[in-house]
């Protein structure tokens, strides 16, 4: 049976729940997150997005031409996102030149590794990463300030529609993937779920 994005979510539902339902996000929604924890996440996520931008560019380089429009739209949004991160860091007087923590480095290293894999693995990985943020910031419910702005950035309807478009690209690529490549996709999906969980947890260690 050919695997699809929806089947991945159903087959590995617990791993995905662990990636998208986390005390970090719950405490943001409750307004009980420590400022140092949130700031740690913000700085490390900025460092991650720098490498994520490079990753998306490499995915585009390997994509069929009819996938370009959607992927280019994602790259354009990342330009705005990096500018936005800098503004948020300035508001909070945070140093964006900080060293990446181990979890962040491991995630970035995996992004680079995945670009040597077949395109179907890359585009499914891209979809999973964006979906994790989309669902992670939506599932807790309405966020209080100052976290509402962050929840809106990744939980808004436009971003949700972009994630659905990525799912279409991934499913199209998966439709012709052989069993070996499908196994790579499943392994990558589980790796992303684990890394997402670890990334939230990393921020919680700062007190």
C-alpha contacts under 8 A as a table, 3 or more apart, distances in Angstrom:
res1	aa1	res2	aa2	distance
2	X	174	X	7.22
2	X	175	X	6.36
2	X	177	X	7.81
2	X	182	X	7.87
3	X	7	X	6.11
3	X	8	X	7.09
3	X	174	X	6.75
3	X	175	X	7.66
3	X	182	X	6.83
4	X	7	X	5.13
4	X	8	X	6.33
4	X	170	X	7.87
4	X	171	X	5.50
4	X	174	X	6.59
4	X	175	X	7.78
5	X	8	X	5.10
5	X	9	X	6.45
5	X	124	X	7.62
5	X	167	X	6.53
5	X	170	X	7.21
5	X	171	X	6.35
6	X	9	X	5.19
6	X	10	X	6.35
7	X	10	X	5.04
7	X	11	X	5.85
8	X	11	X	5.16
8	X	12	X	5.96
8	X	13	X	7.87
8	X	186	X	7.10
8	X	189	X	7.60
9	X	12	X	5.48
9	X	13	X	5.35
9	X	16	X	6.73
10	X	13	X	5.03
12	X	15	X	5.47
12	X	16	X	6.21
12	X	190	X	7.63
13	X	16	X	5.07
13	X	17	X	6.04
14	X	17	X	4.99
14	X	18	X	6.21
15	X	18	X	5.17
15	X	19	X	6.41
15	X	190	X	7.05
15	X	193	X	6.13
15	X	194	X	7.24
16	X	19	X	5.00
16	X	20	X	6.33
16	X	193	X	5.69
17	X	20	X	5.22
17	X	21	X	5.53
18	X	21	X	5.60
18	X	22	X	6.54
18	X	193	X	7.44
18	X	194	X	7.96
18	X	197	X	6.12
19	X	22	X	6.97
19	X	132	X	6.85
19	X	136	X	7.71
19	X	193	X	5.07
19	X	194	X	6.54
19	X	195	X	7.84
19	X	196	X	5.27
19	X	197	X	4.38
20	X	132	X	5.81
20	X	133	X	7.48
20	X	135	X	6.26
20	X	136	X	4.34
20	X	139	X	7.80
20	X	196	X	7.67
20	X	197	X	7.29
21	X	25	X	7.05
21	X	26	X	7.53
21	X	136	X	6.20
21	X	139	X	7.21
21	X	140	X	7.64
22	X	25	X	5.52
22	X	26	X	6.27
22	X	136	X	8.00
22	X	197	X	7.34
22	X	200	X	7.06
23	X	26	X	4.82
23	X	27	X	5.82
24	X	27	X	5.33
24	X	28	X	6.32
24	X	33	X	7.00
24	X	200	X	6.03
24	X	201	X	7.14
24	X	203	X	7.62
24	X	204	X	6.45
25	X	28	X	5.01
25	X	29	X	6.32
25	X	136	X	7.14
25	X	137	X	7.01
25	X	140	X	6.79
25	X	200	X	7.98
26	X	29	X	5.09
26	X	30	X	6.25
26	X	140	X	5.90
27	X	30	X	4.83
27	X	31	X	5.81
27	X	32	X	5.05
27	X	33	X	4.93
28	X	31	X	4.96
28	X	32	X	6.28
28	X	33	X	5.37
28	X	143	X	6.90
28	X	144	X	7.73
28	X	147	X	6.50
29	X	32	X	7.83
29	X	140	X	6.22
29	X	141	X	7.05
29	X	142	X	6.81
29	X	143	X	4.65
29	X	144	X	6.30
29	X	147	X	7.59
30	X	33	X	7.71
30	X	143	X	7.56
30	X	144	X	7.55
31	X	143	X	7.94
31	X	144	X	6.52
33	X	37	X	6.72
33	X	38	X	6.76
34	X	37	X	5.22
34	X	38	X	6.46
34	X	207	X	6.88
35	X	38	X	5.15
35	X	39	X	5.97
36	X	39	X	5.04
36	X	40	X	5.96
36	X	206	X	6.17
36	X	207	X	6.08
37	X	40	X	5.13
37	X	41	X	6.38
37	X	203	X	5.11
37	X	204	X	5.54
37	X	205	X	7.19
37	X	206	X	5.03
37	X	207	X	6.26
38	X	41	X	5.13
38	X	42	X	6.20
38	X	203	X	6.75
39	X	42	X	4.93
39	X	43	X	6.23
39	X	92	X	7.94
39	X	94	X	7.52
40	X	43	X	5.47
40	X	44	X	6.18
40	X	203	X	5.56
40	X	206	X	6.96
41	X	44	X	5.23
41	X	45	X	5.80
41	X	199	X	7.94
41	X	200	X	7.35
41	X	202	X	7.70
41	X	203	X	5.05
42	X	45	X	5.13
42	X	46	X	6.21
42	X	85	X	7.76
42	X	89	X	7.69
43	X	46	X	5.19
43	X	47	X	6.48
43	X	89	X	7.44
43	X	94	X	7.36
43	X	95	X	7.43
43	X	96	X	5.80
43	X	98	X	7.51
44	X	47	X	5.08
44	X	48	X	6.18
44	X	100	X	6.16
44	X	101	X	7.22
44	X	104	X	6.51
45	X	48	X	4.82
45	X	49	X	6.04
45	X	104	X	7.83
46	X	49	X	5.08
46	X	50	X	6.45
46	X	82	X	7.08
46	X	85	X	6.35
46	X	96	X	7.44
47	X	50	X	5.37
47	X	51	X	6.94
47	X	96	X	7.60
47	X	100	X	6.70
47	X	104	X	7.76
48	X	51	X	5.37
48	X	52	X	6.01
48	X	104	X	6.39
48	X	107	X	7.72
48	X	108	X	6.38
49	X	52	X	4.60
49	X	53	X	5.92
49	X	78	X	7.85
49	X	82	X	7.35
50	X	53	X	5.33
50	X	54	X	6.76
50	X	82	X	7.56
51	X	54	X	5.08
51	X	55	X	6.23
51	X	108	X	6.09
51	X	111	X	7.69
52	X	55	X	4.81
52	X	56	X	6.21
52	X	108	X	7.34
52	X	111	X	7.14
53	X	56	X	5.21
53	X	57	X	6.29
53	X	75	X	6.81
53	X	78	X	6.59
54	X	57	X	5.11
54	X	58	X	6.36
55	X	58	X	5.14
55	X	59	X	6.27
55	X	111	X	6.20
55	X	112	X	6.67
55	X	115	X	7.06
56	X	59	X	4.93
56	X	60	X	6.18
56	X	71	X	7.44
56	X	74	X	7.95
56	X	75	X	6.83
56	X	126	X	7.41
57	X	60	X	5.07
57	X	61	X	6.31
57	X	75	X	7.21
58	X	61	X	4.92
58	X	62	X	6.53
58	X	115	X	6.61
59	X	62	X	5.28
59	X	63	X	6.13
59	X	115	X	6.93
59	X	119	X	6.98
59	X	122	X	6.19
59	X	123	X	6.71
60	X	63	X	5.00
60	X	67	X	8.00
60	X	68	X	6.60
60	X	71	X	6.22
60	X	72	X	7.52
62	X	119	X	6.15
63	X	67	X	6.21
63	X	68	X	6.95
63	X	119	X	6.65
64	X	67	X	5.61
64	X	68	X	7.09
65	X	68	X	5.31
66	X	69	X	7.09
67	X	70	X	5.96
67	X	71	X	6.49
67	X	169	X	6.98
68	X	71	X	5.23
68	X	72	X	5.80
69	X	72	X	5.24
69	X	73	X	6.16
70	X	73	X	5.12
70	X	74	X	6.47
70	X	162	X	7.77
70	X	165	X	7.18
70	X	166	X	7.48
71	X	74	X	5.04
71	X	75	X	6.37
72	X	75	X	5.00
72	X	76	X	6.17
73	X	76	X	5.15
73	X	77	X	6.30
74	X	77	X	5.12
74	X	78	X	6.31
74	X	162	X	7.89
75	X	78	X	5.03
75	X	79	X	6.56
76	X	79	X	5.28
76	X	80	X	6.90
77	X	80	X	5.26
77	X	81	X	6.18
78	X	81	X	4.72
78	X	82	X	6.14
79	X	82	X	5.45
79	X	83	X	6.60
80	X	83	X	5.20
80	X	84	X	6.15
81	X	84	X	4.92
81	X	85	X	6.12
82	X	85	X	5.08
82	X	86	X	6.39
83	X	86	X	5.23
83	X	87	X	6.44
84	X	87	X	5.06
84	X	88	X	6.26
85	X	88	X	5.11
85	X	89	X	6.11
86	X	89	X	5.08
86	X	90	X	6.13
86	X	96	X	7.68
87	X	90	X	5.11
87	X	91	X	6.27
88	X	91	X	5.10
88	X	92	X	6.37
89	X	92	X	5.10
89	X	93	X	5.79
89	X	94	X	4.92
89	X	95	X	7.17
89	X	96	X	7.14
90	X	93	X	4.81
90	X	94	X	6.19
91	X	94	X	7.89
95	X	98	X	5.91
100	X	103	X	7.99
100	X	104	X	5.76
100	X	105	X	5.93
101	X	104	X	5.31
101	X	105	X	6.17
102	X	105	X	5.04
102	X	106	X	6.09
103	X	106	X	5.12
103	X	107	X	6.24
103	X	195	X	7.64
103	X	198	X	6.71
103	X	199	X	6.21
103	X	202	X	6.82
104	X	107	X	5.16
104	X	108	X	6.22
104	X	199	X	6.82
105	X	108	X	5.10
105	X	109	X	6.03
106	X	109	X	5.04
106	X	110	X	6.23
107	X	110	X	5.14
107	X	111	X	6.41
107	X	195	X	6.23
108	X	111	X	5.07
108	X	112	X	6.47
109	X	112	X	5.19
109	X	113	X	6.21
110	X	113	X	4.90
110	X	114	X	6.04
111	X	114	X	5.20
111	X	115	X	6.70
112	X	115	X	5.51
112	X	116	X	7.57
113	X	116	X	5.81
113	X	117	X	7.50
114	X	117	X	5.24
114	X	121	X	7.40
114	X	122	X	6.20
115	X	118	X	7.68
115	X	119	X	7.91
115	X	122	X	6.28
117	X	121	X	6.27
117	X	122	X	6.72
118	X	121	X	5.51
118	X	122	X	6.58
118	X	181	X	7.61
119	X	122	X	4.93
119	X	123	X	6.10
119	X	173	X	7.81
120	X	123	X	5.36
120	X	124	X	6.09
120	X	170	X	6.43
120	X	173	X	5.22
120	X	174	X	6.14
120	X	177	X	7.49
120	X	181	X	7.91
120	X	185	X	7.49
121	X	124	X	5.26
121	X	125	X	6.01
121	X	181	X	7.46
121	X	184	X	6.76
121	X	185	X	5.06
121	X	188	X	7.16
122	X	125	X	5.08
122	X	126	X	6.20
123	X	126	X	4.95
123	X	127	X	6.22
123	X	166	X	7.47
123	X	169	X	7.18
123	X	170	X	5.58
124	X	127	X	5.04
124	X	128	X	6.17
124	X	166	X	7.90
124	X	167	X	7.44
124	X	170	X	5.03
124	X	185	X	6.97
124	X	189	X	7.61
125	X	128	X	5.08
125	X	129	X	6.24
125	X	185	X	7.70
125	X	188	X	6.52
125	X	189	X	6.37
125	X	192	X	7.21
126	X	129	X	5.31
126	X	130	X	6.33
126	X	166	X	7.65
127	X	130	X	5.33
127	X	131	X	5.98
127	X	163	X	6.37
127	X	166	X	5.37
127	X	167	X	5.98
127	X	170	X	7.20
128	X	131	X	5.07
128	X	132	X	6.04
128	X	189	X	6.70
128	X	192	X	6.99
128	X	193	X	7.99
129	X	132	X	5.22
129	X	133	X	6.68
129	X	192	X	6.73
129	X	196	X	7.94
130	X	133	X	5.34
130	X	134	X	6.16
130	X	163	X	6.33
131	X	134	X	4.85
131	X	135	X	5.93
131	X	163	X	6.06
132	X	135	X	5.43
132	X	136	X	5.63
132	X	193	X	7.86
132	X	196	X	7.36
133	X	136	X	4.97
133	X	137	X	6.06
133	X	154	X	6.07
133	X	155	X	7.70
134	X	137	X	5.76
134	X	138	X	6.30
134	X	154	X	5.01
134	X	155	X	5.02
134	X	159	X	7.20
134	X	160	X	6.44
134	X	163	X	7.77
135	X	138	X	4.96
135	X	139	X	5.73
135	X	155	X	6.96
136	X	139	X	5.74
136	X	140	X	7.46
137	X	140	X	6.69
137	X	141	X	7.94
137	X	150	X	7.84
137	X	151	X	4.94
137	X	152	X	7.77
137	X	154	X	6.37
137	X	155	X	5.63
138	X	141	X	5.87
138	X	142	X	7.83
138	X	151	X	6.73
138	X	154	X	7.88
138	X	155	X	5.17
140	X	143	X	7.64
142	X	148	X	7.21
143	X	147	X	5.86
143	X	148	X	4.67
143	X	151	X	6.74
144	X	147	X	5.74
144	X	148	X	5.35
145	X	148	X	5.08
145	X	149	X	7.22
146	X	149	X	6.50
146	X	150	X	7.92
147	X	150	X	5.29
147	X	151	X	6.34
148	X	151	X	5.06
148	X	152	X	6.05
149	X	152	X	5.16
149	X	153	X	6.29
150	X	153	X	5.19
150	X	154	X	6.86
151	X	154	X	5.71
151	X	155	X	5.49
151	X	156	X	7.77
152	X	155	X	4.88
152	X	156	X	5.06
153	X	156	X	6.06
153	X	159	X	7.69
154	X	159	X	6.13
154	X	160	X	7.78
155	X	159	X	6.57
155	X	160	X	6.62
156	X	159	X	5.54
156	X	160	X	6.29
157	X	160	X	4.89
157	X	161	X	6.15
158	X	161	X	5.13
158	X	162	X	6.30
159	X	162	X	4.95
159	X	163	X	6.29
160	X	163	X	5.18
160	X	164	X	6.42
161	X	164	X	5.01
161	X	165	X	6.35
162	X	165	X	5.05
162	X	166	X	6.37
163	X	166	X	5.03
163	X	167	X	6.26
164	X	167	X	4.95
164	X	168	X	6.42
165	X	168	X	5.07
165	X	169	X	6.47
166	X	169	X	5.04
166	X	170	X	6.16
167	X	170	X	5.04
167	X	171	X	6.01
168	X	171	X	5.15
168	X	172	X	6.09
169	X	172	X	5.19
169	X	173	X	6.29
170	X	173	X	5.13
170	X	174	X	6.02
171	X	174	X	4.91
171	X	175	X	6.10
172	X	175	X	5.29
172	X	176	X	7.60
173	X	176	X	6.19
173	X	177	X	6.81
174	X	177	X	5.00
174	X	182	X	7.25
177	X	180	X	7.98
177	X	181	X	5.88
177	X	182	X	6.12
178	X	181	X	5.49
178	X	182	X	6.16
179	X	182	X	4.96
179	X	183	X	6.14
180	X	183	X	5.19
180	X	184	X	6.52
181	X	184	X	4.92
181	X	185	X	6.28
182	X	185	X	4.95
182	X	186	X	6.31
183	X	186	X	5.12
183	X	187	X	6.23
184	X	187	X	5.08
184	X	188	X	6.12
185	X	188	X	5.08
185	X	189	X	6.08
186	X	189	X	5.07
186	X	190	X	6.31
187	X	190	X	5.28
187	X	191	X	6.18
188	X	191	X	4.91
188	X	192	X	6.16
189	X	192	X	5.23
189	X	193	X	6.31
190	X	193	X	5.05
190	X	194	X	6.22
191	X	194	X	5.12
191	X	195	X	6.12
192	X	195	X	5.04
192	X	196	X	5.99
193	X	196	X	5.25
193	X	197	X	6.33
194	X	197	X	5.22
194	X	198	X	6.20
195	X	198	X	4.97
195	X	199	X	6.04
196	X	199	X	5.08
196	X	200	X	6.54
197	X	200	X	5.50
197	X	201	X	6.30
198	X	201	X	4.96
198	X	202	X	5.98
199	X	202	X	5.08
199	X	203	X	6.83
200	X	203	X	5.56
200	X	204	X	6.77
201	X	204	X	5.07
201	X	205	X	6.79
202	X	205	X	5.64
202	X	206	X	7.67
203	X	206	X	5.81
204	X	207	X	7.45
